[in-house]
Amino acid sequence: MIDSSILQGKKAAFFTLGCKLNFAETSSVAQELMRYGVKKAQKGEVADICIVNTCSVTEVADHKCRQAIHRLVKQHPGAFVVVTGCYAQLKPQEIIETPGVDLVLGSEQKANIIPAILNGMTGAHTVQTADIRTFAESCSRGDRTRYFLKVQDGCNYYCTYCTIPIARGRSRNGSIASMVAQAQQVVQEGGKEIVITGVNIGDFGHSTGETFFDLVKALDQVEGIERYRISSIEPNLLTDDIIEFCADSKRFMPHFHIPLQSGCDEVLKLMHRKYDTALFAHKIEKIRSVMPDAFIGVDVIVGTRGETQEYFDKAYDFMQRVDVSQYHVFSYSERPGTKALEIPHVVTPQEKHERSQRVLALSAQKTHDFYSRFIGTTRPMLLEHASPRKPVMNGFTDNYIRVEVPNMPDKDNQIVQVKLGAFNKDGDALKGEQNLFLTIR
């Protein structure tokens, strides 16, 4: 058995790319290392251990991962470098051959990172990957005020453009009882807001015979949690019952993130998505009917194989008409091993860029219009942690409007009522009027 005391007093640096789930998992790893006496390296310090949690959703993501690895190796000479996450699962041999990398851990091994590090620090450079079968719990805050509760991992959908089922395995989850227990622990730590995360959270229940709606109802009963937000959920899995329950709940916020991917039915079929635009439009209309103030964020992909100009124009027209608050835009990237490579009609890089810019401009207008609706109103806002040296601090209203207020460290992690004023100088937040603050929790 390796002596864990070799970790005592060492400093670690962390770098995370990709989704909220990755950030939650990195934070859990950091907390586990701290229990062994490892400290987080401060800015300017040279770390003894570097951990890179990677993404591989696009070729751009792969490139950013490689850049991050090279940068950390250069910034922390002599450090023990661990690379994990989706890129590590998909291309482990490519990573272990990178100068400076000591250990590559696939998605299954991420949950046992401490013994892997201990073994690796006393042995040769290694790659550890395997079939992904287990579910690793994670509920952590990191440097943020909000907690991220991982309720599910993996995906069974096999969309033609996506490598996630290969990188993260089949859909699996922990039990509702374990999720409730973790939420209760958040209460003990003073947390007020939890973001429910996963790869395909609406598919919760494969491992335990439960349902996502069951989970939502159980979490809603946890006393002390003031806010839940549902991270990305497939439109075909966002049932009307869930929407109606959230509308009546005091804890589930009027905020949804729903992947559309394309506003063209022909492209959705090429992608092997499990819904059409009519179903998506119904979900938006349902949310608006019971939660008119809800923030609705939507994922879209532009330039996928098969997306002709006619299909993109059709998708754009739909995106204009549907009443959402923001689009998160991704340019399609060729992924080895995906069925999309068999689809004819390849969109040029220039066309992808032009389409992306059009949707980004549309998104900016929709977000601006959504924020503008609430100028002059008063809403509850959770103030997030900020450095005492900064002149302002930020937070989000219940319906996910970013608000900027003068920095008041004594109000960190408090929910206050704030009157929403004009846009800030960057145009990405509304100014909160300080004289109307009223702490409510």
The 8 nearest C-alpha neighbors of each residue, nearest first, counted from 0:
[[1, 2, 3, 118, 114, 117, 121, 4],
 [2, 0, 3, 117, 118, 114, 121, 4],
 [1, 3, 4, 5, 0, 117, 6, 118],
 [4, 2, 5, 6, 1, 117, 35, 7],
 [5, 3, 6, 7, 2, 35, 36, 1],
 [4, 6, 3, 7, 2, 117, 9, 8],
 [7, 5, 4, 9, 3, 37, 8, 35],
 [8, 6, 36, 4, 5, 9, 37, 35],
 [7, 9, 37, 36, 6, 38, 10, 5],
 [10, 8, 37, 6, 7, 47, 38, 11],
 [9, 11, 38, 46, 40, 47, 39, 37],
 [10, 12, 48, 39, 46, 40, 49, 47],
 [13, 11, 49, 40, 46, 39, 48, 50],
 [14, 12, 50, 49, 51, 11, 15, 25],
 [13, 15, 51, 52, 50, 16, 12, 67],
 [16, 14, 52, 51, 22, 53, 13, 21],
 [15, 17, 53, 54, 52, 14, 18, 21],
 [18, 16, 54, 21, 15, 53, 19, 60],
 [17, 19, 20, 21, 22, 16, 54, 15],
 [20, 18, 22, 21, 23, 17, 196, 147],
 [19, 21, 23, 18, 22, 196, 197, 24],
 [20, 22, 24, 19, 18, 23, 25, 17],
 [21, 23, 19, 25, 20, 24, 15, 26],
 [22, 24, 20, 26, 21, 25, 139, 147],
 [23, 25, 27, 21, 26, 22, 137, 20],
 [26, 24, 28, 22, 27, 23, 21, 29],
 [25, 27, 141, 29, 23, 24, 28, 139],
 [28, 26, 24, 30, 25, 29, 139, 137],
 [27, 29, 31, 25, 26, 30, 32, 24],
 [30, 28, 26, 32, 27, 31, 25, 33],
 [29, 31, 33, 27, 28, 32, 26, 34],
 [30, 32, 28, 34, 33, 29, 27, 35],
 [33, 31, 29, 35, 34, 37, 30, 28],
 [32, 34, 37, 36, 30, 35, 31, 38],
 [33, 35, 31, 32, 36, 30, 37, 29],
 [36, 34, 33, 32, 37, 7, 6, 31],
 [35, 37, 7, 33, 34, 8, 6, 38],
 [36, 38, 33, 9, 8, 32, 10, 7],
 [39, 37, 10, 33, 11, 9, 40, 36],
 [38, 40, 11, 10, 12, 41, 37, 29],
 [41, 39, 10, 11, 12, 46, 44, 38],
 [40, 42, 44, 43, 39, 12, 45, 10],
 [41, 43, 44, 40, 45, 12, 39, 46],
 [42, 44, 41, 45, 40, 74, 46, 75],
 [45, 43, 41, 42, 40, 46, 75, 10],
 [44, 46, 75, 43, 47, 40, 74, 76],
 [45, 47, 10, 11, 48, 40, 75, 12],
 [46, 48, 78, 10, 11, 9, 79, 45],
 [47, 49, 11, 79, 78, 46, 80, 12],
 [50, 48, 80, 12, 11, 13, 81, 79],
 [49, 51, 81, 13, 82, 80, 12, 14],
 [50, 52, 82, 14, 15, 13, 53, 83],
 [53, 51, 15, 83, 84, 82, 14, 16],
 [52, 54, 84, 16, 86, 85, 64, 51],
 [55, 53, 17, 85, 86, 16, 60, 56],
 [54, 56, 86, 61, 60, 57, 85, 53],
 [55, 57, 54, 60, 162, 58, 161, 163],
 [58, 56, 60, 332, 59, 55, 61, 334],
 [57, 59, 61, 60, 332, 62, 55, 333],
 [60, 58, 62, 57, 61, 63, 332, 56],
 [59, 61, 57, 63, 58, 62, 55, 54],
 [62, 60, 58, 64, 55, 59, 63, 65],
 [63, 61, 59, 65, 64, 60, 58, 66],
 [62, 64, 66, 60, 65, 61, 67, 59],
 [65, 63, 61, 67, 62, 66, 53, 60],
 [64, 66, 62, 68, 63, 67, 69, 61],
 [65, 67, 63, 69, 64, 68, 70, 62],
 [68, 66, 70, 64, 65, 69, 63, 71],
 [67, 69, 65, 71, 70, 66, 72, 64],
 [70, 68, 72, 66, 67, 71, 73, 65],
 [71, 69, 67, 73, 68, 72, 74, 66],
 [70, 72, 74, 68, 73, 69, 75, 67],
 [73, 71, 69, 75, 70, 74, 99, 76],
 [72, 74, 70, 71, 75, 76, 69, 68],
 [75, 73, 71, 72, 70, 76, 45, 46],
 [74, 76, 45, 72, 73, 78, 46, 71],
 [77, 75, 78, 73, 72, 74, 45, 71],
 [76, 78, 75, 79, 47, 72, 99, 46],
 [79, 77, 47, 48, 76, 75, 80, 46],
 [78, 80, 48, 101, 49, 47, 77, 81],
 [81, 79, 49, 100, 101, 78, 48, 50],
 [82, 80, 102, 50, 103, 49, 101, 51],
 [83, 81, 51, 103, 50, 52, 104, 102],
 [82, 84, 104, 52, 87, 105, 103, 53],
 [85, 83, 53, 52, 87, 106, 86, 105],
 [84, 86, 166, 88, 54, 87, 55, 53],
 [87, 85, 55, 89, 88, 54, 53, 84],
 [88, 86, 91, 83, 84, 85, 90, 89],
 [87, 89, 105, 85, 86, 166, 90, 91],
 [88, 90, 86, 87, 166, 91, 85, 165],
 [89, 91, 87, 93, 92, 86, 88, 94],
 [92, 90, 87, 94, 93, 88, 89, 95],
 [93, 91, 95, 94, 90, 96, 126, 87],
 [92, 94, 91, 90, 96, 95, 97, 87],
 [93, 95, 91, 97, 96, 92, 90, 87],
 [96, 94, 92, 97, 93, 100, 91, 103],
 [95, 97, 94, 93, 98, 92, 100, 99],
 [96, 98, 94, 95, 100, 99, 93, 69],
 [99, 97, 100, 96, 95, 69, 72, 101],
 [98, 100, 72, 97, 101, 80, 79, 69],
 [101, 99, 80, 98, 95, 97, 102, 81],
 [102, 100, 124, 80, 79, 81, 99, 125],
 [101, 103, 81, 125, 124, 126, 100, 82],
 [104, 102, 126, 82, 83, 81, 127, 87],
 [105, 103, 83, 127, 108, 128, 109, 126],
 [106, 104, 88, 128, 108, 107, 87, 83],
 [105, 107, 109, 108, 84, 88, 167, 85],
 [106, 108, 131, 105, 109, 129, 110, 133],
 [109, 107, 111, 105, 110, 106, 104, 112],
 [110, 108, 112, 106, 111, 107, 104, 105],
 [109, 111, 108, 112, 135, 107, 106, 28],
 [112, 110, 108, 109, 113, 114, 115, 107],
 [111, 113, 115, 109, 110, 114, 116, 108],
 [112, 114, 116, 115, 111, 117, 32, 31],
 [115, 113, 117, 116, 112, 118, 111, 1],
 [116, 114, 112, 118, 113, 117, 119, 111],
 [115, 117, 119, 113, 114, 118, 120, 112],
 [118, 116, 114, 120, 119, 115, 113, 1],
 [119, 117, 115, 116, 121, 120, 114, 122],
 [118, 120, 116, 122, 121, 117, 115, 123],
 [119, 121, 117, 118, 122, 116, 79, 123],
 [122, 120, 119, 118, 117, 123, 1, 116],
 [123, 121, 119, 120, 118, 124, 125, 117],
 [124, 122, 125, 119, 121, 101, 120, 102],
 [123, 125, 101, 102, 119, 122, 126, 95],
 [126, 124, 102, 123, 103, 127, 101, 119],
 [125, 127, 103, 102, 104, 128, 91, 95],
 [128, 126, 104, 105, 103, 125, 108, 129],
 [129, 127, 105, 104, 88, 126, 108, 107],
 [128, 130, 131, 107, 105, 127, 108, 106],
 [129, 131, 132, 107, 128, 168, 106, 105],
 [130, 132, 107, 168, 129, 133, 106, 167],
 [131, 133, 130, 134, 107, 168, 169, 171],
 [134, 132, 131, 135, 107, 171, 172, 110],
 [133, 135, 172, 171, 136, 173, 152, 132],
 [136, 134, 110, 133, 137, 173, 109, 172],
 [137, 135, 134, 149, 138, 173, 150, 110],
 [136, 138, 149, 24, 27, 148, 139, 135],
 [139, 137, 148, 147, 149, 23, 146, 181],
 [140, 138, 146, 147, 23, 27, 26, 141],
 [139, 141, 146, 143, 145, 142, 147, 144],
 [142, 140, 26, 143, 139, 23, 22, 146],
 [141, 143, 140, 144, 384, 26, 145, 139],
 [142, 144, 141, 145, 140, 384, 383, 146],
 [145, 143, 383, 384, 412, 140, 146, 142],
 [144, 146, 192, 143, 193, 140, 147, 194],
 [147, 145, 140, 193, 139, 194, 192, 148],
 [146, 148, 194, 138, 139, 193, 23, 195],
 [147, 149, 138, 195, 196, 194, 150, 137],
 [150, 148, 196, 137, 197, 151, 138, 195],
 [149, 151, 197, 172, 148, 196, 173, 195],
 [152, 150, 172, 197, 200, 171, 149, 203],
 [153, 151, 198, 197, 171, 170, 172, 134],
 [152, 154, 170, 169, 168, 167, 198, 164],
 [153, 155, 170, 169, 164, 156, 199, 168],
 [156, 154, 169, 170, 157, 164, 153, 168],
 [155, 157, 154, 158, 164, 272, 271, 273],
 [158, 156, 155, 159, 164, 161, 154, 271],
 [159, 157, 271, 161, 270, 160, 156, 272],
 [158, 160, 338, 339, 270, 337, 161, 271],
 [161, 159, 339, 158, 337, 270, 338, 334],
 [160, 162, 158, 163, 159, 337, 157, 56],
 [163, 161, 165, 164, 166, 337, 334, 56],
 [162, 164, 166, 165, 167, 161, 154, 153],
 [165, 163, 168, 154, 167, 166, 162, 169],
 [166, 164, 163, 162, 168, 167, 89, 88],
 [165, 167, 163, 85, 88, 164, 89, 168],
 [168, 166, 153, 164, 163, 165, 106, 85],
 [169, 167, 164, 153, 131, 165, 166, 154],
 [168, 170, 153, 154, 155, 164, 171, 167],
 [171, 169, 153, 154, 155, 152, 168, 205],
 [172, 170, 206, 152, 205, 151, 134, 153],
 [173, 171, 151, 206, 134, 150, 203, 152],
 [172, 174, 150, 134, 177, 175, 151, 206],
 [175, 173, 177, 176, 207, 178, 172, 209],
 [174, 176, 178, 177, 214, 179, 173, 217],
 [177, 175, 179, 174, 178, 180, 173, 217],
 [176, 178, 180, 174, 175, 179, 181, 173],
 [179, 177, 175, 181, 180, 176, 182, 174],
 [178, 180, 182, 176, 181, 177, 218, 175],
 [181, 179, 177, 183, 178, 182, 176, 184],
 [182, 180, 184, 178, 183, 179, 177, 185],
 [181, 183, 185, 179, 184, 180, 178, 186],
 [182, 184, 180, 186, 185, 181, 179, 187],
 [185, 183, 187, 181, 186, 182, 180, 188],
 [184, 186, 182, 188, 190, 183, 187, 189],
 [185, 187, 183, 189, 184, 190, 188, 223],
 [188, 186, 184, 185, 189, 183, 190, 223],
 [189, 187, 185, 186, 190, 184, 183, 191],
 [188, 190, 186, 187, 185, 191, 223, 412],
 [191, 189, 185, 186, 188, 192, 146, 224],
 [190, 192, 224, 225, 226, 189, 186, 193],
 [193, 191, 226, 145, 227, 225, 190, 146],
 [194, 192, 146, 227, 147, 145, 195, 226],
 [193, 195, 228, 147, 227, 229, 148, 146],
 [196, 194, 148, 229, 230, 147, 228, 149],
 [197, 195, 149, 230, 148, 20, 194, 150],
 [198, 196, 151, 200, 152, 149, 199, 150],
 [197, 199, 152, 153, 200, 151, 154, 196],
 [200, 198, 197, 201, 202, 154, 232, 151],
 [201, 199, 197, 202, 203, 151, 198, 232],
 [200, 202, 236, 203, 232, 199, 211, 233],
 [201, 203, 200, 199, 204, 211, 236, 205],
 [204, 202, 211, 200, 201, 210, 151, 205],
 [203, 205, 209, 210, 208, 207, 206, 202],
 [206, 204, 207, 171, 208, 203, 170, 172],
 [207, 205, 171, 204, 172, 208, 173, 174],
 [206, 208, 204, 209, 205, 174, 173, 172],
 [209, 207, 204, 205, 206, 210, 203, 174],
 [208, 210, 204, 207, 213, 211, 203, 205],
 [211, 209, 204, 213, 212, 203, 214, 208],
 [210, 212, 214, 203, 213, 201, 215, 204],
 [211, 213, 215, 214, 210, 241, 216, 240],
 [214, 212, 210, 216, 211, 215, 217, 209],
 [213, 215, 211, 217, 212, 216, 175, 218],
 [216, 214, 212, 218, 217, 213, 219, 211],
 [215, 217, 219, 213, 214, 218, 212, 220],
 [216, 218, 214, 219, 220, 215, 213, 179],
 [219, 217, 220, 215, 221, 216, 179, 214],
 [218, 220, 216, 217, 221, 215, 250, 251],
 [219, 221, 218, 217, 222, 216, 179, 224],
 [222, 220, 218, 219, 224, 223, 183, 179],
 [221, 223, 224, 220, 183, 186, 219, 225],
 [222, 224, 186, 225, 221, 191, 183, 190],
 [225, 223, 191, 222, 226, 192, 186, 221],
 [224, 226, 191, 250, 192, 223, 227, 249],
 [225, 227, 192, 250, 224, 251, 191, 252],
 [228, 226, 251, 193, 194, 192, 250, 252],
 [227, 229, 194, 252, 251, 195, 230, 193],
 [230, 228, 195, 194, 255, 231, 227, 196],
 [229, 231, 196, 195, 256, 228, 232, 194],
 [230, 232, 256, 257, 229, 258, 233, 255],
 [233, 231, 257, 201, 200, 230, 234, 199],
 [232, 234, 236, 235, 257, 258, 237, 201],
 [235, 233, 237, 236, 279, 257, 232, 282],
 [234, 236, 233, 237, 274, 273, 238, 278],
 [237, 235, 201, 233, 234, 238, 232, 202],
 [238, 236, 234, 235, 233, 232, 241, 239],
 [239, 237, 240, 241, 236, 242, 235, 234],
 [238, 240, 242, 241, 243, 237, 285, 282],
 [241, 239, 243, 238, 242, 244, 212, 237],
 [240, 242, 244, 238, 239, 243, 212, 245],
 [241, 243, 239, 245, 240, 244, 246, 286],
 [244, 242, 246, 240, 245, 241, 239, 247],
 [243, 245, 241, 247, 246, 242, 240, 248],
 [246, 244, 248, 242, 251, 247, 243, 241],
 [245, 247, 243, 244, 248, 290, 289, 242],
 [248, 246, 244, 245, 243, 249, 251, 289],
 [247, 249, 245, 250, 251, 246, 244, 219],
 [250, 248, 251, 247, 252, 225, 226, 245],
 [249, 251, 226, 225, 248, 227, 252, 219],
 [252, 250, 227, 245, 248, 226, 249, 228],
 [251, 253, 254, 397, 228, 227, 250, 226],
 [254, 252, 293, 398, 290, 294, 397, 251],
 [253, 255, 294, 293, 252, 398, 295, 228],
 [256, 254, 295, 229, 296, 257, 294, 253],
 [255, 257, 296, 231, 297, 295, 230, 232],
 [256, 258, 297, 232, 231, 233, 234, 255],
 [259, 257, 298, 297, 260, 233, 299, 231],
 [258, 260, 261, 299, 298, 297, 257, 262],
 [299, 261, 259, 300, 298, 258, 262, 267],
 [262, 260, 263, 259, 299, 314, 267, 300],
 [261, 314, 263, 317, 276, 318, 264, 315],
 [264, 262, 314, 261, 266, 265, 313, 310],
 [265, 263, 267, 266, 275, 276, 268, 262],
 [264, 266, 268, 267, 263, 269, 310, 306],
 [265, 267, 269, 268, 264, 263, 270, 306],
 [266, 268, 264, 270, 272, 269, 265, 261],
 [269, 267, 271, 265, 266, 270, 272, 264],
 [268, 270, 266, 267, 271, 265, 305, 159],
 [269, 271, 267, 159, 268, 272, 158, 266],
 [272, 270, 268, 158, 269, 159, 267, 273],
 [271, 273, 267, 270, 274, 268, 158, 275],
 [272, 274, 271, 235, 275, 267, 268, 156],
 [275, 273, 272, 235, 278, 276, 279, 234],
 [274, 276, 277, 278, 264, 279, 267, 273],
 [275, 277, 279, 278, 280, 262, 264, 274],
 [276, 278, 280, 279, 275, 281, 274, 282],
 [279, 277, 281, 276, 280, 275, 274, 282],
 [278, 280, 276, 282, 281, 277, 234, 275],
 [279, 281, 277, 283, 282, 278, 276, 284],
 [280, 282, 278, 284, 279, 283, 285, 277],
 [283, 281, 285, 279, 280, 284, 286, 278],
 [284, 282, 286, 280, 285, 281, 287, 279],
 [283, 285, 281, 287, 282, 286, 288, 280],
 [284, 286, 282, 288, 283, 287, 281, 289],
 [287, 285, 283, 290, 288, 284, 289, 282],
 [286, 288, 291, 290, 284, 285, 289, 283],
 [289, 287, 285, 286, 290, 291, 284, 283],
 [288, 290, 286, 287, 246, 291, 285, 243],
 [291, 289, 287, 293, 286, 292, 288, 246],
 [290, 292, 287, 293, 288, 289, 286, 253],
 [291, 293, 290, 294, 398, 253, 287, 254],
 [294, 292, 253, 254, 398, 290, 291, 295],
 [293, 295, 254, 398, 324, 399, 255, 253],
 [294, 296, 255, 324, 323, 256, 254, 293],
 [297, 295, 256, 325, 324, 326, 255, 257],
 [296, 298, 326, 257, 258, 256, 327, 325],
 [299, 297, 258, 327, 259, 260, 326, 328],
 [260, 300, 298, 328, 259, 261, 327, 329],
 [299, 301, 329, 260, 330, 331, 328, 261],
 [302, 300, 330, 303, 331, 355, 351, 329],
 [301, 303, 351, 331, 346, 306, 330, 304],
 [304, 302, 331, 306, 301, 305, 300, 346],
 [305, 303, 345, 306, 344, 342, 346, 302],
 [304, 306, 344, 307, 343, 342, 303, 345],
 [307, 305, 310, 304, 303, 302, 311, 266],
 [308, 306, 310, 309, 305, 311, 344, 346],
 [307, 309, 311, 310, 312, 306, 313, 350],
 [308, 310, 312, 307, 311, 313, 306, 314],
 [309, 311, 313, 307, 308, 312, 306, 263],
 [310, 312, 314, 308, 313, 309, 315, 306],
 [313, 311, 315, 309, 314, 310, 308, 316],
 [312, 314, 310, 316, 311, 315, 263, 309],
 [315, 262, 313, 263, 311, 317, 312, 316],
 [316, 314, 318, 312, 317, 313, 311, 319],
 [315, 317, 319, 313, 314, 318, 312, 320],
 [316, 318, 314, 320, 315, 319, 262, 321],
 [319, 317, 315, 316, 320, 321, 262, 314],
 [318, 320, 316, 317, 321, 315, 361, 322],
 [319, 321, 317, 318, 322, 316, 315, 323],
 [320, 322, 318, 319, 323, 317, 280, 283],
 [323, 321, 320, 324, 283, 284, 319, 287],
 [322, 324, 295, 321, 325, 296, 365, 294],
 [323, 325, 366, 295, 365, 294, 296, 369],
 [326, 324, 296, 362, 366, 323, 365, 297],
 [327, 325, 297, 362, 298, 328, 296, 299],
 [328, 326, 298, 297, 299, 325, 329, 296],
 [327, 329, 299, 326, 300, 298, 355, 359],
 [330, 328, 300, 299, 331, 301, 327, 355],
 [329, 331, 301, 300, 302, 351, 332, 355],
 [330, 332, 303, 302, 301, 300, 329, 333],
 [331, 333, 57, 58, 334, 330, 303, 59],
 [332, 334, 335, 331, 58, 340, 57, 160],
 [333, 335, 337, 332, 336, 160, 57, 162],
 [336, 334, 337, 333, 340, 162, 338, 339],
 [335, 337, 334, 338, 162, 340, 339, 161],
 [338, 336, 339, 335, 159, 160, 334, 340],
 [339, 337, 159, 340, 341, 160, 336, 342],
 [340, 338, 159, 160, 341, 342, 337, 304],
 [339, 341, 338, 342, 337, 333, 304, 334],
 [340, 342, 339, 338, 343, 337, 304, 159],
 [343, 341, 339, 340, 304, 305, 344, 338],
 [342, 344, 305, 345, 341, 304, 340, 339],
 [345, 343, 305, 304, 346, 342, 307, 306],
 [344, 346, 304, 343, 347, 305, 303, 306],
 [345, 347, 302, 350, 304, 344, 351, 348],
 [346, 348, 350, 349, 351, 345, 302, 352],
 [349, 347, 351, 350, 352, 346, 302, 353],
 [350, 348, 352, 347, 351, 353, 346, 354],
 [351, 349, 353, 347, 352, 348, 354, 346],
 [352, 350, 302, 348, 354, 349, 353, 355],
 [353, 351, 355, 349, 350, 354, 356, 348],
 [354, 352, 350, 356, 355, 351, 349, 357],
 [353, 355, 357, 351, 356, 352, 350, 358],
 [354, 356, 352, 358, 353, 357, 351, 359],
 [357, 355, 359, 353, 354, 358, 360, 352],
 [356, 358, 354, 360, 355, 359, 361, 353],
 [357, 359, 361, 355, 360, 356, 362, 354],
 [360, 358, 362, 356, 361, 357, 355, 363],
 [361, 359, 363, 357, 362, 358, 356, 364],
 [362, 360, 358, 364, 359, 363, 365, 357],
 [361, 363, 359, 325, 326, 365, 360, 364],
 [364, 362, 360, 366, 361, 365, 367, 359],
 [363, 365, 367, 361, 362, 366, 368, 360],
 [364, 366, 362, 368, 324, 367, 363, 369],
 [367, 365, 369, 324, 363, 325, 368, 364],
 [368, 366, 364, 370, 365, 369, 371, 363],
 [367, 369, 371, 365, 366, 370, 364, 372],
 [370, 368, 366, 372, 367, 371, 324, 365],
 [371, 369, 367, 372, 368, 373, 366, 400],
 [370, 372, 368, 373, 374, 369, 367, 421],
 [373, 371, 370, 369, 374, 368, 375, 376],
 [372, 374, 371, 376, 370, 375, 419, 369],
 [375, 373, 419, 420, 371, 376, 372, 421],
 [374, 376, 419, 420, 373, 418, 377, 421],
 [377, 375, 373, 374, 418, 419, 378, 420],
 [376, 378, 418, 417, 419, 416, 375, 379],
 [377, 379, 416, 417, 396, 380, 418, 376],
 [380, 378, 416, 415, 396, 397, 417, 414],
 [379, 381, 396, 395, 414, 415, 416, 394],
 [380, 382, 414, 394, 413, 395, 412, 383],
 [383, 381, 394, 412, 411, 413, 393, 380],
 [384, 382, 394, 144, 412, 411, 393, 381],
 [383, 385, 411, 144, 143, 412, 382, 386],
 [386, 384, 392, 387, 383, 389, 408, 406],
 [385, 387, 388, 389, 384, 408, 392, 406],
 [388, 386, 389, 408, 385, 406, 390, 407],
 [389, 387, 386, 390, 385, 406, 391, 408],
 [388, 390, 387, 391, 386, 406, 385, 392],
 [389, 391, 406, 405, 388, 392, 387, 404],
 [392, 390, 406, 405, 404, 389, 403, 393],
 [391, 393, 406, 404, 385, 403, 405, 383],
 [394, 392, 403, 402, 383, 382, 404, 391],
 [393, 395, 382, 383, 381, 402, 401, 380],
 [396, 394, 401, 399, 400, 380, 381, 402],
 [395, 397, 380, 399, 400, 398, 379, 378],
 [396, 398, 399, 252, 379, 380, 395, 253],
 [399, 397, 253, 396, 294, 293, 254, 400],
 [400, 398, 396, 395, 397, 294, 401, 254],
 [401, 399, 396, 395, 398, 402, 370, 428],
 [400, 402, 395, 428, 394, 399, 429, 396],
 [403, 401, 429, 428, 394, 393, 430, 395],
 [402, 404, 393, 430, 392, 431, 429, 428],
 [403, 405, 431, 391, 392, 430, 393, 406],
 [406, 404, 391, 390, 392, 407, 403, 433],
 [407, 405, 391, 392, 390, 408, 404, 389],
 [406, 408, 409, 410, 405, 411, 392, 387],
 [409, 407, 411, 410, 406, 387, 385, 384],
 [410, 408, 407, 411, 413, 412, 406, 387],
 [411, 409, 408, 413, 407, 412, 382, 414],
 [410, 412, 408, 384, 382, 413, 409, 383],
 [413, 411, 382, 383, 381, 410, 144, 384],
 [414, 412, 410, 411, 382, 381, 440, 415],
 [413, 415, 381, 380, 440, 439, 438, 379],
 [416, 414, 438, 437, 380, 379, 439, 436],
 [415, 417, 379, 437, 378, 436, 380, 377],
 [418, 416, 436, 377, 378, 431, 435, 415],
 [417, 419, 377, 432, 376, 431, 375, 435],
 [420, 418, 431, 374, 375, 376, 430, 377],
 [419, 421, 430, 374, 431, 375, 429, 418],
 [420, 422, 429, 430, 374, 423, 419, 371],
 [423, 421, 429, 426, 428, 430, 424, 420],
 [422, 424, 426, 425, 429, 428, 430, 421],
 [423, 425, 426, 422, 427, 428, 429, 421],
 [426, 424, 427, 423, 428, 422, 429, 403],
 [425, 427, 423, 422, 424, 428, 429, 367],
 [426, 428, 425, 423, 422, 429, 401, 424],
 [429, 427, 401, 402, 423, 422, 426, 403],
 [428, 430, 422, 402, 421, 423, 420, 403],
 [429, 431, 403, 420, 402, 421, 423, 422],
 [432, 430, 419, 404, 420, 418, 417, 403],
 [431, 433, 418, 434, 435, 417, 420, 419],
 [432, 434, 435, 436, 431, 404, 417, 405],
 [435, 433, 436, 432, 417, 437, 418, 431],
 [434, 436, 433, 417, 432, 437, 418, 416],
 [437, 435, 417, 416, 433, 434, 415, 438],
 [436, 438, 416, 415, 439, 435, 417, 414],
 [437, 439, 415, 440, 414, 436, 416, 413],
 [438, 440, 415, 414, 437, 416, 413, 379],
 [439, 414, 438, 413, 415, 225, 191, 437]]
